[in-house]
């Protein structure tokens, strides 16, 4: 991994898997927050913009039908950073090669587990409704595994919320934590974040105790 001292001349290679509610806001925070440090950011997402995304993701009506990753890369091409898009889903470990940091912000367990198996620093950002959950490479393997069961894809917005005319903002909490993690990695070379859960209205939440491991 590149040292923080070399960040100005040799940009850290950051992969963001997922360009939806969390990922689109995270991209904006990174490109603004790292205005004095070079960043080589790759956006990976096979989804296209839908009308229902406009309420809580950083897209406009004329983006509907286009690749989310491509749209965000174009928006941030005007910054000093190198932003590349891959309009594809993460399905193979080989797609993770060549990066210094990995952020995964998707709604499916398979890409999360692929990221968890890498040997580079990673952060896993998730949100449901008003809440968010964060895991990193620093966390206990037992916790990572217990928090990554098989499940069907699920939106960060609870069912019926968008139709009712409002959004829940857990995705914004997750994006902020992820952005700070990447900024601290790029600028200071450290990983301060560890497992956390939070509700936008009620604050920090507690994990269940980890299962005891027999020696």
Secondary structure, 3 states (H helix, E strand, C coil): CCCHHHCCCCCEEEEEECCCHHHHHHHHHHHHHCCCCCEEEEEECCCECCHHHHHCCCCCHHHCCCEHHHHHHHHHHHCCCEEEEECCCCCCHHHHCCCCEEEECCCCHHHHHHHHCCCCEEEEEEEECCEEEEEECCCCHHHHHHCCCCCCCCCCCCCCCHHHCCCCCHHHHHHHHHHHHHHHHHHHCCCCCCCEEEECCCEEECCCCCCCCCC
